[in-house]
């Protein structure tokens, strides 16, 4: 990992120019001077699937912006059982500011790219920048609202509606440009069948049956048991039931 010190003539670090976190994420709240200061302390990492990023109760020493890939968040019980409680996508902020220890496990569900920076650096910057603090608050409130809507999905929807809602959430988060109801969306499932069943509260067999049903109905196409194509997003939305997953925060 190399410290990013290259600074563009505009004052914006070269590696930040086209970064999603600057245009759509937390770093978008920083002016060029603050961004340059943060960039001098930051580093980029590529994480392979299955690698733990931080464990439950582990001391927090750094925070990260998700640049690409999907991060799986889980909570564990003392007997070893665990529950997937959320997913994070680019350009989400990974971490809990001003907390000493992590309250969740974070694991790379796919190959993940992170831009990480020391805990002290970002917390000090938050104290000095109301805009940065406001941006983080907005993300936190959006995540809270999404969690409430997901509780409705888990508690009220049928198995088919749960699977359709999951696919719609993945499509919109992996490709934030998906906006047209008739435009196709293509993505690889970021979770295994077992993880999907855990996330949705249904069995592996039920997940497979509902995916097959959506495929037979022409709502989705599946290649190599992992690659999903949604030719018409409006048809997928119709299978989600009354509510539907929100589009990720801009």
N, C-alpha and C positions, 0 to 999 in steps of 0.2 A: 504494500500500500504506500503510495507516495503522497506527500502533503501537497495540496494544490495551491501553488503560489503564482501561477501565471495570471497576469492581470491585463485585461483588454484596455485599449486606450480610452474607452468610455468609463472606465472604473469598474466594470463588471468582469469578474473572472472569466477567462476563456471557457473553462469547463462548465460554467453556469449559463452560458448564453442560450443554449437550446434545451436546458434541463426542464422537465415538467414541473419539478418542485418550485422553480422560480416563476414559471408562467401560471401554474394552476395550484400550487401548494403553498406550504408555510413560508418559504423564502420569498414569495411574491410580495410579502409585507415589508421587506427590507429595502432600504435605499442602497445605492451602489457602494457607499462607504462601509455600511454595516455588513453587506454581503461579502465584500472583499475581506473584512476582518474575520468573518465566520469561515470563509473559504480557506484561509491560511491555517486553520486548525482542523480542517476536515480531511477525510480520506474516503476513497471508494473501495467497496468490497464486492466480490462476486461469491455468492453462497450457493452450494449445491443442495438439491432437494433432500429433506430429512434432517438437515443440520439445525440444531437448536440455536436460536439467536439470543435468547435470554430465558432463564428458568424462573419458575415461581419462587418467590422469597429471595431471589438472587439480588445482590447489591447492584444498583444502577450506576454505571460509570459513563455511559454515553447514550445519545439519542441518534436516530437515523431518519432520513427521508427514503421512502421506497421509490427507487428509480424504475424498476421493472420487476415483473414476476408477482407472485402471490404469497403472502405470509399468513400462516394459520395460527390463530390464537386459541389456546385451550386453558381450561381450569381442571385441576386434578383433586381427587379425594385421597384421604390418607391410606385407603386400601388399594390405590393404584388405578382406580377407574378415572376416566377423564371425559370431558365434554368439549367439543369445539364450540366456542362462544362467539367467534367472529373471524372475518377474513379482512386482510388489508391489501390494497392495491396501490400502484403508482397514481398520484404522488403523495400518498398518505404519510403522516408523521408517526413514526413508531417509537413509543415511549410515553411515560407518565411524568411530566415535569414536576419538580419539587417533591418527588417521592424518593425515599431512601432505598426501598426494596421493591422489586417488581411484584405485582399482584397476579400476573398471568405468565403462562409459558408462550413463547413465540417461536415458531419453527418455519423454515422455508418449505412451503408446499410445492413450489416449483423452483427452478433456478432463479435466484433473486439477486438483483443489484441494489446495493445500499450506498447512500452517502451519509457517513457517520461523523459526528462531532462530539467533543467532550461535554459532559453534563454541565459542568461549571460555566462553559463558554455560552451555551444557549440560554441557560437560566439567567445569567447576568444580562444578556442581550434582551431577554424578555422584560426584565425590570426597567431597562432603559427605553424600550420601544413599545408604546401602547398599541401600535398597529400590529406588531408581531403577536402580542398577547391576545389581541382581539381576533386575529386570524386563527390562533390555536383554540380559542373559546368557540368560534364558529364551527370548527371541525369537531370538537368534542360534543357540542349540542347536536350536530348532524348525526354523529355516530349514535348518540342517545336516541334520537328519533328513529333511526334505522333499526336499532335494537328493539324498540317498542313495536315497530311494524313487523319485525321478524317474529316476535312473540305471538302476534296475531296469526301469522303464517303457520307457526308450529301448533298453535292451539285450536285453530278453527278450520284450516283448509284440509281438503282431501289429499291423499297421497299423490295423485296426478297434479293437483294444483301446487303442492309443495315442490315437486320436481321441476315443474314449469317455472315457478317463481325463482328457484335456484338458478336455472339456466338463464333466465332473463337478467338476474343480478350479475352473473358472470359476464354475459355478453356486454352489458352496459359499462361494467367497470374495466374489463380488459380492453375494450375499444370504446373510449368515451365519445368518439365521433359518430357512434351509432345513434342516429336521430330520426331517420326516415323509417316510417312503418313498413315500407316495402323494400328497403335496402337490405341485402344479405349481410349476415354477421358470421364470422368464422373464428373459432377459438378451440384450444385444447382444454379439456376438463382439468382443472388444477388439483382436484382431489381424487383419490381412489374411490371405488364403489363403497368400500367400508367407511371411509371418511364422510362420504356424502350421506350414507345412511345414519351415521352418528350425528351429523349436522342437522338432518331433517327429522330425526326421531322415528325412522322407519327401518325395516330390515333391508339387507343387501338385495334379497330376491325382489322385494317390492320396488326398489330403485331400478333394477334391471327391467322389470315388467313395465314400469311407467315410461322408461326411456324407449323401450320397444314400441309401446302404444303410440307415443308421440311420433316415432319414426314411421310406423305403419299408417298413421293419419296424415303423413306428409308435412308435419309441423317442423321436423328437424331431419337432418341427414347425419349419420355417424359413420366415420371411417376409422379403421384400425382400433375400434373400441374406445377411442379417446377424442378424435377430432370431430367437432360438432359444427354443422353449418345450419344456420337459421335463415331460410330464404325470405321469409316474410315475418318481420317482428310483430306485426299486429296480430297475426294468428297465434303466436306464442303468448302474447299479452292476454288474449282471450281465454287461454287455458289456465291463467293464474288465479282465477276467481275474482272476488270483489276488489281486494287491495292488490297492489303490485309494488315490487321493490323500487325505491326511489333511485333516480339517477344520482351518481356520485356528485358530491359538491364540486363546483367548478374551481 
